[in-house]
Amino acid sequence: MELSKPQLWVTVDSDDLRHLPKYQGHPVRSRFELPQRYASLEPSLELKSGMEGFSKWIERGGSATLFIIADQLDSVEFKEWLQKMIETGKVKIGVHGNTHRSWSAWPEDKEGFASELKIANERIKKFAKNAWRPWFRAPAGYIAPWMADVLNEQGFKVDSSINPTRLLLSKTGEGRSWKAVEKAMHSNGLVERKWLTSKLLGISLPACGPALHMRSIGWLSKRAWNKCKSLERADDSVIEDASANVVTVYWHLLDHAKKSGNWSPPLE
């Protein structure tokens, strides 16, 4: 039987600098004090530059699913910008948590996760309206099997949190298994959309997000992305079809602040 031709799902995470695990949300990594200039709920100067760069990319023909953090809706400036993005018809909205807490790095807490996820989903859905999708991405990719039950109970159809490389197994919680996370998602009726990786000597390495900008593996990441340039973009029905062959890429809104605001993803 012939395998279906892969299609591409383009996704972007909206994290601001205050959301980074080194500042908050992680039991070990959050050991640095948040600089005062990042403490405001208003977008940082860097994120503002990224928002402007993303807007230009959309104007040039880009389209993406934007995974946003609910507490960003406390900012009038961010909400106004996001509304403009939604009105272009080129941006769909997924859920990236309420405050960017790294849930699987902490002891299992279904009740806490369910409470925070409900708040986030309701706020984002109410704001985004028809642009909202029942799609979830765990903050910083910290996803554990126990979280699948909660996602199912709250009506999510797709999870896109797995970075399938052994280097990041610690993000999967106590079991330390990406396969266990994927199995839990499937058992709970969710489609799992793993992130694109690169290969070096048969070893899978990260290719999305920060990996794009690392001197050590950035060239490998861009090589993996180059193979995606000609792929047809996946629509909702394909993304939510577990049998469909979908390649998922992601970067951060902050990335668009690089190169003096002229950065764009290696897809053109």
Sequence and secondary structure as in RCSB ss.txt:
>XXXX:A:sequence
MELSKPQLWVTVDSDDLRHLPKYQGHPVRSRFELPQRYASLEPSLELKSGMEGFSKWIERGGSATLFIIADQLDS
VEFKEWLQKMIETGKVKIGVHGNTHRSWSAWPEDKEGFASELKIANERIKKFAKNAWRPWFRAPAGYIAPWMADV
LNEQGFKVDSSINPTRLLLSKTGEGRSWKAVEKAMHSNGLVERKWLTSKLLGISLPACGPALHMRSIGWLSKRAW
NKCKSLERADDSVIEDASANVVTVYWHLLDHAKKSGNWSPPLE
>XXXX:A:secstr
      EEEEEEE   GGGSTTTSS TTT  S   GGG SSS  HHHHHHHHHHHHHHHTT  EEEEE GGGGG 
HHHHHHHHHHHHTT EEEEE  SS   GGGSS  HHHHHHHHHHHHHHHHHHHGGGEEEEE  GGG   TTHHHH
HHHTT  EE      GGGGGGG TT  HHHHHHHHHHTT EE  B EEEETTEEEE SGGGGG TTTHHHHHHHH
HTTTT  B  HHHHT TTS EEEEEEEGGGGGHHHHT   TT 
